């Protein structure tokens, strides 16, 4: 597997990753994270992926010529407490569910850590859905992140969205 910078040529592939992730979550009865509809064809979600692809912070994992994962590094969203130290924020992480358990997400998070350290920032932060008994929170903890702030996006389109901010100190 190779990890390379992503760009606007990867938009369709990244949308496809999100589509397959939503399909997988729906099959498990977990619509709280990203809902129950594909990202492809949704104007707001397409615009988000377009922004990530144009930002310079997108990295994609490629296996046998196919994009099998993506991570985007940037700034914290408005719904979490602002940074108090220099940081990079994991804006998105998604992997191809047909490769579940192959370490793609971990490899992308290691790449994020390496890039953050090379830039001299003090920490990485990420937020995630805190539902499904905290399964996703535990995943980030298994990657070295520690719980920081819990939050609720009250005006989320699907109702209150419960999240967890996690931190990975780099120094």
C-alpha positions as CSV (number, residue, x, y, z in Angstrom):
1,X,0.0,0.0,0.0
2,X,1.2,3.5,-0.9
3,X,0.1,6.8,0.7
4,X,0.2,9.8,-1.5
5,X,-1.1,13.4,-1.6
6,X,-4.6,13.5,-2.7
7,X,-6.1,16.1,-5.0
8,X,-9.2,17.0,-7.0
9,X,-8.7,14.0,-9.2
10,X,-9.5,11.8,-6.1
11,X,-12.9,13.3,-5.4
12,X,-15.0,10.5,-6.9
13,X,-12.9,7.9,-5.2
14,X,-13.2,9.5,-1.8
15,X,-16.9,10.0,-2.2
16,X,-17.1,6.3,-3.1
17,X,-15.2,5.4,0.2
18,X,-17.8,7.4,2.1
19,X,-20.7,5.8,0.2
20,X,-19.4,2.3,1.0
21,X,-18.8,3.3,4.7
22,X,-22.4,4.5,5.0
23,X,-23.7,1.3,3.4
24,X,-21.6,-0.7,5.9
25,X,-22.8,1.4,8.8
26,X,-26.5,1.1,7.7
27,X,-26.1,-2.7,7.5
28,X,-25.0,-2.6,11.1
29,X,-27.9,-0.4,12.1
30,X,-25.6,2.5,12.9
31,X,-27.0,5.5,11.0
32,X,-26.0,8.0,13.7
33,X,-22.5,8.6,12.4
34,X,-23.1,9.6,8.7
35,X,-26.8,8.9,8.2
36,X,-28.3,6.4,5.8
37,X,-27.7,8.1,2.4
38,X,-24.8,8.0,0.0
39,X,-22.4,11.0,-0.1
40,X,-22.3,10.9,-3.9
41,X,-25.0,13.2,-5.2
42,X,-25.4,15.1,-1.9
43,X,-24.4,18.7,-2.7
44,X,-23.1,19.6,0.8
45,X,-21.1,16.4,1.2
46,X,-19.7,16.7,-2.3
47,X,-18.6,20.3,-1.5
48,X,-16.9,19.1,1.7
49,X,-14.9,16.4,-0.2
50,X,-14.1,19.0,-2.9
51,X,-12.8,21.3,-0.2
52,X,-10.7,18.6,1.4
53,X,-9.2,17.6,-2.0
54,X,-8.3,21.2,-2.8
55,X,-6.9,22.0,0.7
56,X,-3.5,20.4,0.3
57,X,-4.1,18.2,3.4
58,X,-5.7,15.2,1.7
59,X,-3.7,12.0,1.7
60,X,-5.0,8.8,0.0
61,X,-4.0,5.2,0.5
62,X,-3.7,3.2,-2.7
63,X,-3.6,-0.5,-3.0
64,X,-3.3,-2.3,-6.4
65,X,-4.2,1.0,-8.1
66,X,-7.4,1.7,-6.1
67,X,-7.9,4.3,-3.5
68,X,-8.7,2.3,-0.3
69,X,-8.5,5.1,2.3
70,X,-8.2,8.8,2.9
71,X,-7.3,11.2,5.7
72,X,-7.4,15.0,5.6
73,X,-5.4,17.3,7.8
74,X,-6.4,20.9,8.5
75,X,-8.0,23.1,11.1
76,X,-10.5,22.3,13.8
77,X,-14.2,22.8,12.9
78,X,-16.2,25.5,14.7
79,X,-18.2,23.0,16.8
80,X,-15.2,22.0,18.9
81,X,-13.2,24.1,21.3
82,X,-10.5,26.2,19.5
83,X,-6.9,25.1,19.6
84,X,-4.8,26.4,22.5
85,X,-1.5,25.1,21.1
86,X,-0.2,24.5,17.6
87,X,-1.9,21.5,16.0
88,X,-3.2,19.8,13.0
89,X,-6.7,18.5,13.0
90,X,-7.8,15.2,11.4
91,X,-10.8,16.5,9.5
92,X,-11.8,13.2,8.0
93,X,-10.7,9.6,8.0
94,X,-12.4,6.9,5.9
95,X,-11.3,3.5,4.7
96,X,-12.7,0.9,2.3
97,X,-14.8,-1.4,4.4
98,X,-13.9,-4.3,2.1
99,X,-10.4,-4.0,3.5
100,X,-11.5,-3.8,7.2
101,X,-8.8,-5.0,9.5
102,X,-5.9,-4.5,7.1
103,X,-4.5,-1.5,9.0
104,X,-5.3,1.2,6.4
105,X,-6.7,3.6,8.9
106,X,-3.8,3.1,11.2
107,X,-1.3,3.7,8.4
108,X,-3.1,6.9,7.4
109,X,-3.1,8.1,11.1
110,X,0.7,7.3,11.3
111,X,1.2,9.4,8.2
112,X,-0.8,12.2,9.8
113,X,1.4,12.0,12.9
114,X,4.6,12.0,10.9
115,X,3.5,15.1,8.9
116,X,2.4,16.9,12.0
117,X,5.7,16.2,13.7
118,X,7.6,17.4,10.6
119,X,5.7,20.6,10.8
120,X,6.6,21.1,14.4
121,X,3.1,21.2,15.8
122,X,2.4,20.1,19.4
123,X,-0.5,17.8,18.8
124,X,-3.0,16.2,16.5
125,X,-6.7,16.3,17.3
126,X,-9.7,14.5,15.9
127,X,-13.4,14.3,16.7
128,X,-15.7,11.4,16.0
129,X,-19.2,10.1,16.6
130,X,-19.5,8.9,20.2
131,X,-22.4,6.5,19.5
132,X,-22.5,2.8,19.0
133,X,-21.2,2.3,22.6
134,X,-18.1,4.3,21.8
135,X,-16.7,1.9,19.3
136,X,-15.1,4.6,17.2
137,X,-13.7,6.4,20.2
138,X,-12.0,3.2,21.3
139,X,-10.5,2.8,17.8
140,X,-8.8,6.2,18.1
141,X,-7.7,5.3,21.6
142,X,-6.1,2.2,20.2
143,X,-4.1,4.5,17.9
144,X,-2.7,6.5,20.8
145,X,-5.3,9.3,21.1
146,X,-6.7,10.2,24.5
147,X,-10.2,11.6,25.2
148,X,-10.5,15.3,25.6
149,X,-13.8,17.1,25.2
150,X,-17.3,15.6,24.7
151,X,-19.7,17.8,22.6
152,X,-23.1,17.8,21.1
153,X,-24.0,19.4,17.8
154,X,-27.6,20.4,18.7
155,X,-28.6,21.7,15.3
156,X,-27.4,18.7,13.3
157,X,-29.8,17.8,10.4
158,X,-30.5,14.4,11.9
159,X,-31.0,15.6,15.5
160,X,-28.4,16.0,18.3
161,X,-25.1,14.5,17.2
162,X,-22.9,13.3,20.1
163,X,-19.2,13.6,19.6
164,X,-15.8,13.1,21.3
165,X,-12.7,15.1,20.7
166,X,-9.5,13.1,21.1
167,X,-5.9,14.3,21.3
168,X,-2.5,12.9,20.3
169,X,0.3,14.8,22.0
170,X,3.4,14.9,19.8
171,X,6.0,16.2,22.2
